[in-house]
Amino acid sequence: MAVINNSELNISDDDVQIWRYMDFTKFVSLLDRKALYFSRADYVGDPFEGAVSKLKLNELQMWDVVVDYTGQMAVEKEIQTAKENIPFHYLNCWHINDGYNINEVYDQN
C-alpha cells in the first residue's frame, strides 16, 4: 500500500510516537495478522461520524452563492450525499502524543 503524505499533518519529528487505546485481543490480532482493523463509520456508535461540518457547510453556501446560485438545494444535496456515503467510509483512529491528555475529555463525562 502506498504512503500518502498529507501536507496538513504537521509532523516535524521523525521519532514522533503515535498510539491508540485497544483491548488485548485487538492488540494480539494486530501482531498476529500484521494488519490494521478498520470499522465501518456507521458502526462506531457516533451519530456525528461522517456528518458535514459547519466549516464545510459555510464553504458550500459560499460556493452556491458565487458559482451556481442554487441556494440551499445544493447544500441539502451535499448533506444527503454525505449521509448516504457513511457506510463506505472506514475508520482506524490513532493519536500523536502532543501533550493532549485524552483521559481529561473522557473524565469530564
N, C-alpha and C positions, 0 to 999 in steps of 0.2 A: 504494500500500500504506500502511496506517495505521501510525503510530508508536505503540508501546505503551510507556508508562513503567513501569518496574519499581521499586517502592519499595525493594527490597532492594539495588539497584545504587546505591551511594553515589557520585555524581559531582557534586562541588561547583563545578567549574570548567568554564565553557562552552568554554574553549580547550584542554581536555584532548585529547591525541593518542592515537588508537588505531592499532594496527599489527598486522601478521601477516607471517609468512615465506611467500613463494611464489616459484616459479620464474618466469623471464622470460616464458615463453609464457602462463602463467596471468595475469600482470600485463597483458600485451598484450590478452588476451581480456577482462579486466575493463574496460579502457579502451575497447576496440572495441565491445563489446556493452552497456556501461553496466549491467552486471548481475553479481551475485554467483553463484558456483557453489556448490551445496550437495551434499555427499557423503552417500550413504545411510549410516546409522550402522553397519550390518553390513558395510560395505565398507572401513572405515578401518583395519582390522587390529588394533584394540584389543579384546581379549576381554572387558574390563570395561565397554565402552561400552554404556550402557543398563542396566547392572546395578543392582539395588536396593541402595542404600547401607545401611550399618549403622544410621545415624540413622533412615532410613525403616523399616527392619526393626523397630527398637525402638518407633517410633511405631505400627506395625501391631500389634505384640504387645500394647502397652498398649491399643489400640483393641479388639482381640479380647477381652481380659480385661474391659474396662469395658463394652463395648457388646453384643457378641453371644455371648460365651462359646464361640466355636467353636475356640478354641485355635490350634494350629499349622496347621490346614487353610486358614484364610483367608490366613495369611502365605504358605504354599506357593502358593496360587492367585494371589496378587499377584505373586510372583516369576515364575511361569509366564506370566502375562499380560504382564509387562514383557518377558520374552524373546520372546514372540510378536509384540509391538509394535515391536521394534527395527527391522525393515525399513521401518516407516512413519515413522521419525524421520530428519531430515536435519540436517547439521551444516555450519557455517561459523564457524570459531573465530578470534577476534581478541583482542588483548591491550591493556589500558590500561597505559601506561608509568608504573608507580607505584614504580619503583626496584627491582623484582624482575628479576633477570637470568636469563632462561630458559636461556641458554647454560650456566649453572652446573649446572642439572638434567641437561642432556644430556652435559656433560663428565664427570659422575660415573660414567656408564655407559661 
